Amino acid sequence: MPAAPNLKNTLINVINHRETNVAVTSIFIIISLYITFCAILQKDLGNPLAEDFSPLLNVSNDSYLHPLEVIQPKVGTTVTVMALFLLWVIAMVFGQIIGWIYLPPLLGMLLAGIMVRNVDIFAQFFNIDAYWDDTLRNLAFLLILIRCGINLEPDALKRSLGVFTSLGFLSTTVEALAVVLVSHFMFDVSVALAILFAFVLTSTSPAVSGPSMIRLQEQGRGTNKGIPTTIMAAVSIDNIYCITAFSIVSSVVFTRNEDLTYLIVRIPIEVLIGMLFGILFGLLLRVLPRDDVHHVHFIRCAIISSFSTAIFFATRSIGCEMVGPIAVFMMVVVTSMRWKIDNHRMTRKEERCFKIVWDDFLQPFLFALIGLLFDFSVMNWDMFWNAMSILFIGAVVRIITVFIMSLFMFLSIKEKIFVSLCFLPKATVQAALAPLMIRYAYANHDPEKMNFLFNTCVLSILITAPIGQLIIDLLGKYLLDKEVNLSKRNFEPIKLPNLPEPNGDFKREPSFIQADKDNRLRLQVTPEKSPPFNTSTPKHHSTITTTIAKIMTPPTTPKAKPRAVEPTPPPPPTMPPPSFDDIHSQAFEIFKEQRLKQERRLGGRVETITEVQTSRPGYIDNNIAKF
């Protein structure tokens, strides 16, 4: 029996040792990257260098968008890499230009992809393999999960669970229900596809609302009631809910197995397995690496990225596509709960690292690639107005639902209106999940319906992203009160009038508002008593009172009986300061007297001492003192 405690103690000692901890962390990172590369490159785990291999990923390389000719089923790797690089450059340039006019950069990236797709000069050169297009979308989708999990505040979630649940879960469900009803009864979309489409369309974009909320926080708008924090947390819950629901619905609707009993049993099992693996890996990453190793934040970013990609792509390789997203999200949440309290920087560096990767790498690819799928040749006015009607009805239902829920919050009417409009922008989840929806549903549904649903998702990004950001930025200045935070203000010292001292004098330069209470610390030091027979005890042994640590406090004015004010005698006349000539003459007289005394002591000889050249520096030469 004592073997188990000894093994546990040995394991704890190994993990707590700094060098061993770093070595174990490095081993886990290498193993995770190995699994990731084998999964993405379709290599065998046992023999990755073999030429003849069985694909590890169960992902078809056939094009799932046959009418859209840009994403082709088989394109050379070199052509794909160069096309992706040029597409990234164009997307970054367009995003920067759009950012200069205070619009979301993702809008410019989307427009870059649309331009490349619909301009013949560019379209004939940008040929991208469908497999790598799908891989980049999955990486972007994975990074969205990581950022949602690491930005989630568990303490705030515990304090306001009802508020976050109502805004992020109930309002999303009501909007999704409205989209399902409109799509099915007005546009003859099947119920299964309408449900899948609803969870793609109703998700709010954290890439649009998040920066706007951060700007409001920096300006102090609505921070006294925590409105920006509430919106960001509710948007994160909204994204998690839509992504999870999309995974479950797609597994149910588009599975190849027709046994309903098997599906009913499989879905909860996969959810539980994903949660279990996520919690276990999260507990492991709580101790790997230690919080006191060098470059701890960089190592944490590396290990959480490698673990997430390995879990996500490995579960897809064995056909459990629902396990990966749930496991990754749970792992990040459990890990970040520890990382937020074990160092003074919390997870700010990790959040900034993933934000840089998103802004400068995966976001341009995601929105430019979805722009490549938007074809104006299949768009007509009927399709446009049908898409706009779905967007309008869903937005109105969401605004009304959020406003009704905000009636139970301690907000003013202006703040309730602002909160109800913050869930309008759509972008991130639509760009990540719309192509997946098309891939799942293309073989079993009408291609025209697929184009209609996909174009509706693209139009939701083009229309709601800029309008939503403008509404949040403009109305936030007028509908939210600005908090006055005294701790962040720089007050200058206030000059006080001269106050009388106990002796009738006046204080010269009082500079600060000071306390009306004496805060000085007094120490009384009493020496030891001398023996009675010691008569040589000095008389200066007495009690010494020392005052230290005077904390900007004026001496208190003792209360005294009022007395008659005696006229103060006029001050004696002050003498003007001596001039340079007076000082020079006095110094010469002193020097002459000292020199005469010295000569008398030596032999009674008296030499002539005269004053010459008083304008030059002083020196003594030939017994003549010169100044």
C-alpha positions as CSV (number, residue, x, y, z in Angstrom):
1,M,0.0,0.0,0.0
2,P,2.7,2.6,0.7
3,A,3.9,2.3,-2.9
4,A,1.1,4.6,-4.2
5,P,1.9,7.6,-1.9
6,N,5.6,7.1,-2.6
7,L,5.0,7.2,-6.3
8,K,2.8,10.2,-6.0
9,N,5.5,12.1,-3.9
10,T,8.1,11.1,-6.5
11,L,6.0,12.4,-9.3
12,I,5.3,15.7,-7.5
13,N,9.1,16.1,-6.8
14,V,9.9,15.5,-10.4
15,I,7.3,18.0,-11.6
16,N,8.4,20.6,-9.1
17,H,12.0,20.5,-10.0
18,R,12.6,23.4,-12.3
19,E,15.0,21.8,-14.9
20,T,13.0,18.6,-15.0
21,N,9.8,20.5,-15.4
22,V,11.2,22.4,-18.4
23,A,12.4,19.1,-19.9
24,V,9.0,17.4,-19.5
25,T,7.3,20.4,-21.0
26,S,9.6,20.4,-24.0
27,I,8.9,16.6,-24.5
28,F,5.1,17.2,-24.5
29,I,5.4,20.1,-26.9
30,I,7.5,18.0,-29.3
31,I,5.1,15.0,-29.1
32,S,2.1,17.3,-29.7
33,L,3.8,19.0,-32.8
34,Y,4.6,15.5,-34.1
35,I,1.0,14.4,-33.9
36,T,-0.2,17.7,-35.5
37,F,2.2,17.5,-38.5
38,C,1.3,13.8,-39.1
39,A,-2.4,14.7,-39.0
40,I,-2.2,17.7,-41.2
41,L,0.2,16.2,-43.7
42,Q,-1.6,12.9,-43.8
43,K,1.3,10.8,-42.6
44,D,1.4,7.6,-40.7
45,L,2.3,8.1,-37.0
46,G,4.5,4.9,-37.0
47,N,6.4,5.7,-40.2
48,P,6.0,9.3,-41.2
49,L,8.9,9.2,-43.8
50,A,7.4,6.4,-45.9
51,E,6.2,7.3,-49.3
52,D,3.3,4.8,-49.4
53,F,1.0,5.8,-46.6
54,S,-2.6,5.6,-45.6
55,P,-4.2,9.0,-45.0
56,L,-4.5,9.8,-41.4
57,L,-7.2,12.5,-41.9
58,N,-10.6,11.4,-43.2
59,V,-11.0,14.5,-45.2
60,S,-11.8,14.2,-48.9
61,N,-9.7,16.2,-51.3
62,D,-12.6,16.6,-53.7
63,S,-13.9,20.1,-54.2
64,Y,-17.0,20.8,-52.2
65,L,-17.9,23.9,-54.1
66,H,-18.1,22.8,-57.8
67,P,-19.6,26.0,-59.2
68,L,-16.9,28.1,-57.6
69,E,-13.8,27.5,-59.6
70,V,-11.2,29.3,-57.6
71,I,-10.9,26.6,-54.9
72,Q,-9.9,23.6,-57.0
73,P,-9.6,20.0,-55.9
74,K,-6.0,19.4,-57.0
75,V,-3.5,22.2,-57.3
76,G,0.3,21.9,-56.9
77,T,1.7,22.8,-53.5
78,T,4.0,25.4,-54.9
79,V,1.1,27.2,-56.7
80,T,-1.0,27.0,-53.6
81,V,1.7,28.4,-51.4
82,M,2.4,31.4,-53.7
83,A,-1.3,32.1,-54.2
84,L,-1.9,32.1,-50.4
85,F,1.1,34.4,-49.8
86,L,-0.1,36.9,-52.4
87,L,-3.6,36.7,-51.1
88,W,-2.4,37.4,-47.6
89,V,-0.4,40.4,-48.8
90,I,-3.5,41.9,-50.6
91,A,-5.7,41.2,-47.6
92,M,-3.3,42.9,-45.2
93,V,-3.1,46.0,-47.5
94,F,-6.9,46.2,-47.8
95,G,-7.4,45.7,-44.1
96,Q,-5.0,48.5,-43.3
97,I,-6.7,50.9,-45.7
98,I,-10.1,50.1,-44.3
99,G,-8.7,50.6,-40.8
100,W,-7.6,54.1,-41.6
101,I,-11.3,55.1,-42.1
102,Y,-12.2,53.6,-38.7
103,L,-13.9,50.5,-40.0
104,P,-13.2,46.9,-39.1
105,P,-10.0,45.7,-40.9
106,L,-11.7,42.3,-41.6
107,L,-14.1,44.1,-43.9
108,G,-11.1,45.1,-46.1
109,M,-9.8,41.6,-46.0
110,L,-13.2,40.2,-47.1
111,L,-13.3,42.8,-49.9
112,A,-9.8,41.7,-51.0
113,G,-11.0,38.2,-51.5
114,I,-14.2,39.3,-53.3
115,M,-12.1,41.4,-55.7
116,V,-9.7,38.5,-56.4
117,R,-12.6,36.2,-57.1
118,N,-14.7,38.5,-59.4
119,V,-11.9,40.2,-61.4
120,D,-10.8,38.0,-64.2
121,I,-7.2,39.2,-64.2
122,F,-6.7,38.0,-60.6
123,A,-9.0,35.0,-60.7
124,Q,-7.0,33.1,-63.3
125,F,-3.8,33.2,-61.3
126,F,-5.1,32.5,-57.7
127,N,-5.6,28.8,-57.7
128,I,-5.7,27.3,-54.2
129,D,-6.0,23.6,-53.3
130,A,-9.2,22.8,-51.5
131,Y,-7.4,20.7,-48.8
132,W,-5.1,23.6,-47.7
133,D,-8.1,26.0,-47.8
134,D,-9.9,23.7,-45.4
135,T,-6.8,23.4,-43.2
136,L,-6.4,27.2,-42.8
137,R,-10.1,27.5,-42.0
138,N,-9.8,24.9,-39.3
139,L,-6.8,26.6,-37.8
140,A,-8.7,29.9,-37.7
141,F,-11.7,28.1,-36.1
142,L,-9.3,26.5,-33.5
143,L,-7.8,29.9,-32.6
144,I,-11.3,31.3,-32.1
145,L,-11.9,28.6,-29.6
146,I,-8.6,29.3,-27.8
147,R,-9.2,33.0,-27.6
148,C,-12.8,32.5,-26.3
149,G,-11.6,30.2,-23.6
150,I,-8.6,32.2,-22.4
151,N,-10.5,35.5,-22.4
152,L,-13.3,34.1,-20.3
153,E,-13.4,35.4,-16.7
154,P,-14.5,32.6,-14.4
155,D,-15.0,35.0,-11.4
156,A,-17.1,37.4,-13.4
157,L,-19.0,34.4,-14.8
158,K,-19.8,33.2,-11.2
159,R,-20.9,36.6,-10.1
160,S,-23.2,37.3,-13.0
161,L,-24.1,33.9,-14.4
162,G,-27.7,34.8,-14.9
163,V,-26.9,37.9,-16.9
164,F,-24.3,36.2,-19.1
165,T,-26.6,33.2,-19.7
166,S,-29.5,35.3,-20.7
167,L,-27.6,37.5,-23.0
168,G,-25.3,34.8,-24.5
169,F,-27.6,31.8,-24.5
170,L,-31.3,32.7,-24.4
171,S,-31.1,35.7,-26.8
172,T,-29.1,33.6,-29.3
173,T,-31.6,30.8,-29.1
174,V,-34.6,33.1,-29.8
175,E,-32.8,34.6,-32.8
176,A,-31.9,31.2,-34.1
177,L,-35.5,30.1,-33.7
178,A,-36.7,33.1,-35.7
179,V,-34.1,32.4,-38.5
180,V,-35.3,28.8,-38.6
181,L,-38.9,29.8,-39.0
182,V,-38.2,32.4,-41.7
183,S,-35.9,30.1,-43.7
184,H,-38.2,27.2,-43.6
185,F,-41.6,28.8,-44.2
186,M,-40.6,31.7,-46.4
187,F,-37.8,30.2,-48.5
188,D,-38.5,26.4,-48.4
189,V,-35.2,25.5,-46.7
190,S,-35.3,22.1,-45.0
191,V,-35.6,22.1,-41.2
192,A,-32.3,20.4,-40.6
193,L,-30.4,22.8,-42.9
194,A,-32.3,25.7,-41.5
195,I,-31.2,24.8,-37.9
196,L,-27.6,24.5,-39.1
197,F,-27.8,27.8,-40.9
198,A,-29.4,29.5,-37.9
199,F,-26.5,28.7,-35.6
200,V,-24.0,29.9,-38.2
201,L,-25.8,33.2,-38.7
202,T,-26.8,34.2,-35.2
203,S,-23.4,34.3,-33.6
204,T,-22.0,37.7,-32.7
205,S,-18.4,38.5,-33.8
206,P,-15.9,39.1,-31.0
207,A,-13.5,40.5,-33.6
208,V,-15.8,43.5,-34.1
209,S,-17.4,44.0,-30.7
210,G,-14.3,43.2,-28.7
211,P,-12.1,46.1,-29.8
212,S,-15.0,48.5,-29.5
213,M,-15.7,47.4,-25.9
214,I,-12.0,47.8,-25.0
215,R,-12.0,51.4,-26.4
216,L,-15.1,52.1,-24.2
217,Q,-13.3,50.7,-21.2
218,E,-10.3,52.9,-21.8
219,Q,-12.6,55.9,-22.1
220,G,-14.4,55.0,-18.9
221,R,-17.8,54.6,-20.6
222,G,-20.1,52.3,-18.8
223,T,-17.4,50.8,-16.6
224,N,-19.1,51.8,-13.4
225,K,-21.8,49.1,-14.1
226,G,-19.4,46.8,-16.0
227,I,-21.2,47.0,-19.3
228,P,-18.2,46.4,-21.6
229,T,-17.1,43.4,-19.6
230,T,-20.6,42.0,-19.6
231,I,-20.9,42.4,-23.4
232,M,-17.5,40.7,-24.0
233,A,-18.3,37.8,-21.7
234,A,-21.8,37.3,-23.2
235,V,-20.3,37.4,-26.8
236,S,-17.8,34.6,-25.7
237,I,-20.7,32.5,-24.4
238,D,-22.6,33.2,-27.6
239,N,-19.7,31.9,-29.7
240,I,-19.2,28.8,-27.6
241,Y,-22.9,28.0,-27.7
242,C,-23.2,28.4,-31.5
243,I,-20.0,26.4,-32.2
244,T,-21.1,23.6,-30.0
245,A,-24.6,23.5,-31.4
246,F,-23.2,23.6,-34.9
247,S,-21.0,20.6,-34.2
248,I,-23.9,18.6,-32.6
249,V,-26.4,19.4,-35.3
250,S,-24.0,18.7,-38.2
251,S,-23.1,15.3,-36.6
252,V,-26.8,14.4,-36.3
253,V,-27.9,15.7,-39.7
254,F,-25.1,14.7,-42.0
255,T,-23.9,11.5,-40.5
256,R,-23.6,8.5,-42.8
257,N,-25.0,6.1,-40.3
258,E,-28.8,5.9,-40.5
259,D,-29.2,4.2,-37.0
260,L,-31.0,6.8,-34.9
261,T,-30.3,4.9,-31.7
262,Y,-26.6,5.0,-32.4
263,L,-26.6,8.7,-32.9
264,I,-28.6,9.3,-29.7
265,V,-26.0,7.3,-27.7
266,R,-23.0,8.6,-29.5
267,I,-23.5,12.4,-29.2
268,P,-23.6,12.6,-25.3
269,I,-20.7,10.1,-25.1
270,E,-18.6,12.3,-27.4
271,V,-19.5,15.4,-25.4
272,L,-18.6,13.7,-22.1
273,I,-15.3,12.4,-23.6
274,G,-14.4,15.8,-24.9
275,M,-15.1,17.4,-21.5
276,L,-13.2,14.7,-19.7
277,F,-10.1,14.9,-21.9
278,G,-10.2,18.7,-21.8
279,I,-10.3,18.8,-18.0
280,L,-7.4,16.3,-17.7
281,F,-5.2,18.1,-20.2
282,G,-6.1,21.4,-18.5
283,L,-5.0,20.0,-15.1
284,L,-1.7,18.8,-16.7
285,L,-1.0,22.3,-18.2
286,R,-1.5,23.8,-14.8
287,V,1.8,22.5,-13.7
288,L,3.6,22.5,-17.1
289,P,5.5,24.7,-17.1
290,R,6.2,26.2,-13.7
291,D,5.4,29.8,-13.2
292,D,9.0,30.8,-12.3
293,V,10.9,29.4,-15.3
294,H,12.5,31.7,-17.9
295,H,10.2,32.8,-20.8
296,V,7.2,31.2,-19.0
297,H,4.6,33.1,-21.1
298,F,6.2,32.0,-24.4
299,I,6.4,28.4,-23.3
300,R,2.7,28.5,-22.2
301,C,1.7,29.9,-25.6
302,A,3.7,27.1,-27.3
303,I,2.3,24.3,-25.2
304,I,-1.3,25.3,-25.4
305,S,-1.0,25.8,-29.1
306,S,0.6,22.4,-29.7
307,F,-1.8,20.6,-27.5
308,S,-4.8,22.3,-29.1
309,T,-3.8,21.5,-32.7
310,A,-2.9,17.9,-31.8
311,I,-6.2,17.3,-30.1
312,F,-8.3,19.0,-32.8
313,F,-6.7,17.3,-35.8
314,A,-6.2,13.9,-34.1
315,T,-9.9,13.6,-33.2
316,R,-10.8,14.5,-36.7
317,S,-8.6,11.8,-38.0
318,I,-10.5,9.1,-36.2
319,G,-13.9,10.5,-37.1
320,C,-14.8,12.2,-33.7
321,E,-15.1,15.7,-35.0
322,M,-17.3,16.8,-32.0
323,V,-14.7,15.8,-29.4
324,G,-11.9,18.1,-30.5
325,P,-13.6,21.5,-30.2
326,I,-15.1,20.6,-26.8
327,A,-11.8,19.2,-25.4
328,V,-9.8,22.2,-26.6
329,F,-12.2,24.7,-25.1
330,M,-12.4,22.9,-21.7
331,M,-8.6,22.5,-21.6
332,V,-8.1,26.3,-22.2
333,V,-10.6,27.3,-19.6
334,V,-9.3,25.0,-16.9
335,T,-5.7,26.0,-17.7
336,S,-6.3,29.7,-17.8
337,M,-8.1,29.6,-14.4
338,R,-4.7,28.7,-12.9
339,W,-2.6,30.9,-15.1
340,K,-4.7,34.0,-14.1
341,I,-3.6,33.7,-10.4
342,D,-0.1,32.3,-10.3
343,N,1.7,35.5,-11.6
344,H,1.1,39.2,-11.5
345,R,0.7,39.4,-15.3
346,M,-2.0,36.8,-15.3
347,T,-2.7,35.8,-18.9
348,R,-2.3,39.2,-20.6
349,K,0.8,38.1,-22.5
350,E,-0.8,34.9,-23.7
351,E,-3.9,36.8,-24.8
352,R,-1.7,39.4,-26.7
353,C,0.2,36.6,-28.4
354,F,-2.9,34.9,-29.7
355,K,-4.3,38.3,-30.7
356,I,-1.2,39.0,-32.8
357,V,-1.5,35.6,-34.5
358,W,-5.1,36.3,-35.2
359,D,-4.8,39.8,-36.5
360,D,-1.6,39.3,-38.6
361,F,-2.0,35.8,-39.8
362,L,-5.2,33.8,-39.6
363,Q,-7.8,36.6,-39.8
364,P,-6.5,37.8,-43.2
365,F,-6.6,34.2,-44.5
366,L,-10.0,33.5,-43.1
367,F,-11.8,36.5,-44.5
368,A,-9.9,36.6,-47.8
369,L,-10.7,32.9,-48.4
370,I,-14.4,33.4,-47.7
371,G,-14.3,36.3,-50.1
372,L,-13.0,34.0,-52.8
373,L,-16.2,32.0,-52.5
374,F,-18.5,35.0,-53.1
375,D,-19.4,35.1,-56.8
376,F,-21.4,38.0,-58.1
377,S,-22.4,36.1,-61.2
378,V,-24.8,33.9,-59.1
379,M,-26.1,36.9,-57.1
380,N,-29.3,38.6,-58.2
381,W,-31.6,41.2,-56.7
382,D,-34.1,38.6,-55.6
383,M,-31.5,36.7,-53.7
384,F,-30.1,39.9,-52.2
385,W,-33.5,41.1,-50.8
386,N,-34.3,37.6,-49.5
387,A,-31.0,37.5,-47.7
388,M,-31.6,41.0,-46.3
389,S,-35.1,40.0,-45.1
390,I,-33.6,37.1,-43.1
391,L,-30.9,39.4,-41.6
392,F,-33.4,42.1,-40.8
393,I,-35.9,39.8,-39.1
394,G,-33.1,38.1,-37.1
395,A,-31.6,41.4,-36.0
396,V,-34.9,42.9,-34.9
397,V,-35.8,39.8,-32.9
398,R,-32.4,39.8,-31.2
399,I,-32.6,43.5,-30.3
400,I,-36.1,43.1,-28.8
401,T,-35.1,40.0,-26.9
402,V,-32.0,41.6,-25.4
403,F,-33.9,44.7,-24.5
404,I,-36.5,42.7,-22.7
405,M,-33.9,40.8,-20.8
406,S,-32.1,44.0,-19.9
407,L,-35.3,45.2,-18.1
408,F,-34.3,43.0,-15.2
409,M,-30.8,44.6,-14.9
410,F,-30.0,47.8,-13.0
411,L,-29.5,49.9,-16.1
412,S,-30.9,53.1,-17.3
413,I,-33.0,53.3,-20.4
414,K,-30.1,54.6,-22.5
415,E,-27.8,51.8,-21.3
416,K,-30.5,49.2,-22.1
417,I,-30.8,50.5,-25.7
418,F,-27.0,50.3,-26.1
419,V,-26.8,46.8,-24.7
420,S,-29.5,45.6,-27.1
421,L,-27.6,46.9,-30.1
422,C,-24.2,45.4,-29.2
423,F,-25.1,42.0,-30.6
424,L,-25.7,43.2,-34.1
425,P,-22.2,42.6,-35.8
426,K,-21.6,39.3,-37.5
427,A,-18.3,38.2,-38.9
428,T,-16.0,35.7,-37.2
429,V,-18.0,32.5,-36.8
430,Q,-19.8,33.1,-40.1
431,A,-16.5,33.2,-41.9
432,A,-15.3,30.0,-40.1
433,L,-18.5,27.9,-40.3
434,A,-20.2,28.9,-43.5
435,P,-17.8,26.9,-45.7
436,L,-18.1,23.9,-43.4
437,M,-21.9,24.1,-43.7
438,I,-21.6,24.1,-47.5
439,R,-19.2,21.2,-47.4
440,Y,-21.5,19.1,-45.2
441,A,-24.7,19.9,-47.1
442,Y,-23.7,20.2,-50.7
443,A,-24.1,16.6,-51.7
444,N,-27.6,16.2,-50.2
445,H,-29.3,19.5,-50.9
446,D,-30.1,21.9,-53.8
447,P,-27.0,23.8,-54.9
448,E,-29.1,27.0,-55.4
449,K,-30.2,26.8,-51.7
450,M,-26.5,26.3,-50.7
451,N,-25.5,29.4,-52.7
452,F,-28.3,31.4,-51.2
453,L,-27.4,30.4,-47.6
454,F,-23.7,31.0,-48.2
455,N,-24.2,34.4,-49.8
456,T,-26.5,35.4,-46.9
457,C,-23.6,34.7,-44.5
458,V,-21.2,36.7,-46.6
459,L,-23.7,39.6,-46.8
460,S,-24.1,39.5,-43.0
461,I,-20.4,40.2,-42.7
462,L,-20.4,42.9,-45.3
463,I,-23.4,44.7,-43.8
464,T,-23.5,44.1,-40.1
465,A,-19.8,44.3,-39.3
466,P,-19.2,48.0,-40.3
467,I,-22.7,49.1,-39.2
468,G,-22.4,47.3,-35.9
469,Q,-19.0,48.9,-35.1
470,L,-20.2,52.4,-36.0
471,I,-23.3,52.0,-33.8
472,I,-21.2,50.8,-30.9
473,D,-18.5,53.5,-31.2
474,L,-21.0,56.4,-31.8
475,L,-23.8,55.5,-29.5
476,G,-21.3,54.5,-26.7
477,K,-20.3,58.2,-26.4
478,Y,-23.9,59.4,-25.9
479,L,-25.7,56.5,-24.2
480,L,-23.1,55.5,-21.7
481,D,-22.1,57.6,-18.7
482,K,-18.4,58.3,-18.2
483,E,-17.0,57.1,-14.9
484,V,-15.0,59.6,-12.8
485,N,-12.1,57.6,-11.5
486,L,-10.2,59.7,-9.0
487,S,-7.4,57.2,-8.7
488,K,-6.4,57.8,-12.3
489,R,-6.4,61.6,-12.1
490,N,-3.3,63.8,-11.4
491,F,-4.3,66.5,-9.0
492,E,-1.9,69.4,-8.4
493,P,-1.1,70.6,-4.9
494,I,-3.6,73.2,-3.6
495,K,-2.1,76.3,-2.1
496,L,-3.7,77.1,1.3
497,P,-3.8,80.6,2.9
498,N,-1.3,81.4,5.6
499,L,-2.4,79.9,8.8
500,P,-1.4,81.3,12.3
501,E,1.1,79.3,14.3
502,P,0.8,79.0,18.1
503,N,3.4,81.8,18.6
504,G,1.5,84.2,16.4
505,D,3.7,83.7,13.4
506,F,2.5,82.7,10.0
507,K,3.4,79.6,8.0
508,R,5.5,80.4,5.0
509,E,4.7,77.9,2.3
510,P,1.9,75.4,3.0
511,S,1.7,73.3,-0.1
512,F,-0.7,70.4,0.5
513,I,-4.0,69.6,2.0
514,Q,-3.0,67.9,5.2
515,A,-4.7,65.9,7.8
516,D,-6.3,67.6,10.8
517,K,-4.9,64.9,13.0
518,D,-1.3,64.5,14.3
519,N,0.0,61.3,12.6
520,R,3.5,61.5,13.9
521,L,5.1,58.5,15.4
522,R,6.8,59.3,18.7
523,L,9.6,57.1,20.3
524,Q,10.8,57.6,23.8
525,V,14.3,56.4,24.6
526,T,15.2,56.2,28.4
527,P,18.8,55.2,29.4
528,E,19.5,52.7,32.1
529,K,19.7,54.1,35.7
530,S,23.2,54.5,37.0
531,P,24.2,52.8,40.3
532,P,23.8,55.1,43.4
533,F,27.5,55.0,44.2
534,N,28.6,56.1,40.7
535,T,29.2,59.8,41.1
536,S,30.6,60.2,37.7
537,T,27.3,59.8,35.9
538,P,27.0,62.6,33.4
539,K,24.2,65.1,33.9
540,H,23.1,65.0,30.3
541,H,21.4,61.5,30.8
542,S,17.8,62.3,30.4
543,T,14.7,61.3,28.5
544,I,15.0,61.8,24.8
545,T,12.0,62.3,22.7
546,T,12.5,61.7,19.0
547,T,10.0,62.4,16.3
548,I,10.3,60.4,13.1
549,A,8.2,59.6,10.1
550,K,6.4,62.9,9.9
551,I,3.8,62.2,7.2
552,M,3.1,65.5,5.7
553,T,1.2,66.7,8.8
554,P,1.5,70.1,10.3
555,P,1.9,70.5,14.0
556,T,-1.4,70.6,15.8
557,T,-2.3,73.9,17.4
558,P,-3.0,73.5,21.1
559,K,-6.0,75.1,22.4
560,A,-5.1,78.0,24.6
561,K,-6.9,80.6,26.5
562,P,-7.6,83.8,24.6
563,R,-5.2,86.5,25.5
564,A,-4.8,90.1,24.5
565,V,-2.9,90.6,21.4
566,E,0.2,92.6,22.2
567,P,1.6,94.9,19.6
568,T,4.7,93.4,18.0
569,P,7.8,95.7,18.0
570,P,9.0,96.7,14.7
571,P,11.8,94.5,13.4
572,P,15.3,95.9,13.5
573,P,16.5,97.5,10.3
574,T,18.3,95.0,8.1
575,M,21.7,95.8,6.8
576,P,22.3,95.5,3.1
577,P,24.6,92.6,2.1
578,P,28.3,93.6,1.9
579,S,29.8,94.4,-1.5
580,F,32.8,92.7,-3.1
581,D,35.1,95.6,-2.2
582,D,34.1,95.4,1.5
583,I,34.8,91.7,1.6
584,H,38.1,92.2,-0.1
585,S,39.2,94.8,2.3
586,Q,38.3,92.8,5.3
587,A,40.1,89.8,4.0
588,F,43.3,91.9,3.3
589,E,43.3,93.3,6.9
590,I,43.0,89.8,8.4
591,F,45.8,88.5,6.2
592,K,48.0,91.5,7.1
593,E,47.5,91.0,10.8
594,Q,48.3,87.3,10.6
595,R,51.5,87.9,8.6
596,L,52.8,90.6,11.0
597,K,52.3,88.4,14.0
598,Q,54.2,85.7,12.3
599,E,57.2,88.0,11.4
600,R,57.4,89.3,15.0
601,R,57.6,85.7,16.3
602,L,60.5,84.9,13.9
603,G,62.8,87.8,14.8
604,G,61.2,91.0,15.1
605,R,61.6,91.8,11.4
606,V,58.9,93.8,9.8
607,E,58.4,93.8,6.1
608,T,56.2,96.0,4.1
609,I,52.9,94.5,3.0
610,T,51.1,96.5,0.4
611,E,48.0,96.0,-1.7
612,V,48.4,95.9,-5.4
613,Q,46.5,94.6,-8.5
614,T,43.3,93.9,-6.6
615,S,41.6,93.0,-9.9
616,R,43.8,89.9,-10.6
617,P,43.7,86.5,-8.9
618,G,45.4,86.3,-5.5
619,Y,48.9,84.9,-5.1
620,I,52.0,85.7,-3.0
621,D,55.3,86.6,-4.7
622,N,58.5,88.3,-3.3
623,N,56.8,88.9,0.1
624,I,54.1,91.0,-1.5
625,A,50.5,89.8,-1.1
626,K,48.6,90.4,-4.3
627,F,44.9,90.0,-4.7
